[in-house]
């Protein structure tokens, strides 16, 4: 409960908090290392306190150390698969008890999309939270394949959802609710897609999971590991094509 009873900020500080949080949101669109912290800060925008401001300052210190990051897309042959790495942090919000979904979409060696979002349904178990994260990942994969078809690219891609949860894999691979009878039917469509082999579910190790840093605060070592795998490089200086400011 630390921080939830901290002193409220005055009007000027609230304005500064909201402004800087939205700047982080802009930067975080293509920086996988900022997305989880930005999500957590944005949740407090309505009524931030001194604890939230302290958390914002921690992100600012991190940005001071790593001000520039570049997504590198190396040349590659046309991949035959798209990976949707999915993970969750069950009941990570101590007030609402909502979980976080992390998604990292990879097209071969290229990062297509990464996101850290709060789940709308309240998962009653870690397996259920992982299931909801997988539903989000499956939606992204099917949407990306449809986008390629709109561009006239009709190659058959293998869509692979990668989760580190055995429970979620079991729920995705069966038909119907089973013992999870409280789950809304709106989240069961993915089971049909898996049964029709439109999606493939693969269990991966927790230490291999790329989406792990998108669900909870992570160490610099874990951030560096994932950044290297998705092609995010930290560089010095400014880009040569960047607009020069006086």
N, C-alpha and C positions, 0 to 999 in steps of 0.2 A: 504493500500500500504506500510505499515511499513516494512522496511527491504529489499525491492526490489531495493533500490538505495543505499545500504550500500557499504562500501569500499570493493574492491575485495581482496581476500587473495593472499599471495605470493605463489610461487611454493611449498615451504616446507609445508606451512599450508594446501594447497590444498591436497597434498599427505597424510598428517595426517588426514584430514577430510574424505577422501575417504576410507582410511584404517580402521578407527574406525567405519564408517558407515557400512561397510561390516561385521565387527565383530558383530555389532548390528543385522544385517540381519541374521547372523548365529544363534545368540542367540534367535532371534525372531521366528525361525521356530516352536518352541513349547512353546513360552511364549506369550500368548494372550495380555498381558499388554504392550508389546513392539512393536507390529506389526504396529499400526497406525503411531507412531512417526518414526519408521524406514522407512516406505513408504514415509513420508514427507521429511525426510532427503535424501533418495536415489534420489528423484526427482531433487535435487540441486547438484548432484555430478558432472555434466558437468562444472558448473561455480559457485561454492559456494562463498559466501561473509561472512563478519563478523557477520551479523545477523544469517546466517545459522550455523556458528560456535558456536554462543551463544546458539542456540537451541540444538545443539549436546551436549554442556556442561550440559544443564539441564537434558538431558537423562542420562548423566554420573553420575550426582548427585543422580538421582533416583536409578540407579544401585548400587551406593555405599551404599544406604540405604537398598535396597532389592537385594543383590547380588545373592541369590540362590532361585530358585523356582522349585517346584516339582509337576508334574502332577500325581495325584493319581487316580487309576482306582479300585474302590471298587468292590467286588464280587457282581454279580447280575444275575438274571435269564435271559434267552434269551429275549431281548425286541421284541415287535411286531411292533415297529415304529422307524423311523429315522426322527429327526427334523432338518430342515435346517433353522436356524434363519438368516434372511437377513435384511439389512438396508442400507441406503445410505445418503450421505451428498451432497445435490444438489448444483452444481456449487461452491464447496468448494475451488477450486484453483482459486485465484483471477486473475491470468494471463491468463490461458488457458480456464477457466470457466468449466473445466471438473469436474465430480462428482466422489465420492469414493464409492465403493461397499464393504460392510462388510459381512462376512459369518462366521457362527459358526455352525458346524455340530455336532449333539449330537446323540449317539446311546444309548438310555436309559440315564444313568448317566455318560456315557463315552464320552469325547471329542474326536472326530475323526479328525476334521480339523477346522482351523480358518485362516482367511486371510483378509487383507486390501489391495485393489487394485484400481487403477485408471480406471474408465470406458473409453473405447475407443470411443463410440458415445457420443456426447454432448447432454445431456438431456435438453429439453426445459421447463420442469416443474419438481417439486419435485416428482409428481406421476410417471412421465416417468423414472426418475432416480431410483425410487424404483422398477419399473418394470424390468429394466435392472439388478438390484441386484437380483431380484427373478429368473430371467433366469439363472444367475450364480448358485444360490442355487439349482434350479431344475436339472441342469447339474450334480452337485455334487451328489445329491441324487440318480439319475438314475445310475450314474457311480459306486456308492458304492454298490447298489443292484447287478449290473452286476459282480462286484468283488467277492461278496459272492457266486454268482452262479458258478463262476470259481473255487471257493474253495469247491464246492459241497454242499453248504448250500442253500437249496431251499425253506426255509420257506417264506411265503408271508408276506412281510413287508409293512406297511403303510408308504408312503413317504409324509411328511408334510412340506410344505413351510410356515414359520411363518413370517409375515410382519406386521408392524404397520401402513401401509398405506391403507386406504379404496380405494383410486384411483387405486393403483396398483392391489389390489384384484379384482376390477371391470374389469380392462384391462385383467387380467389373466383368468377371468371366462367367457369371451365372445369369439366370433369367429371373426377374421378379425381386421382391423385397427380402425374402427369407425372414430372418428375425428382426430386420431393421424396418419395422412396419410404419414407423413415423416419418420416413423419408418421402417427400413429395414425389408424385409420379413425373413431375417435370424434369427430374434428374435421372430418370431410368432409360432415356433414349439411347444412352451410350452403350448399354448392355446389348441392345439390338445391333448396333454398329459393330461391336466386338464379335458377336455371334456370326455376322455376315462377313467378317474378316476385312471390313473397311479400316479397322483400327487393330493394332497389335499391342498387347500389354506386356511389358518386360519389367521384371524386378531387378533393381540395381542396388549396390551397396550404399549405405549412408554416406561414406567417405567419398564416393564417386559422384554424388548428387550435385548437379550444377545449381539447382534452384534452392539449395539450402540457405544461401546467404540472403535470399529474398524473403525469408519467413521470420527471421529473428536477428538480433544483433550478433555480428560475427567478428572473429579475430582478424587482424591484418593478414595473417598467414592464409586463412581461408579465402579472404577477398582476393589476395594475390593469385592463389591457385586457380580460382574460377575465372578471374580476369584473363589470365594467360590462355585458358582453354577456349574462351569465347572470342579472343582476339582484341581485347581491350588493353591498350598500351599507355602507360603513363610517361609523358614526355616533358621536357623543360621548354621554356620560352613560349612564343606564340606562333601560330601557323603563318606561313609565308603569304598566304592569300587572305589573311584576316585584315579587316579594315583597320588602318592605322589611326589612332586617336591622338589628338594634340595634348 
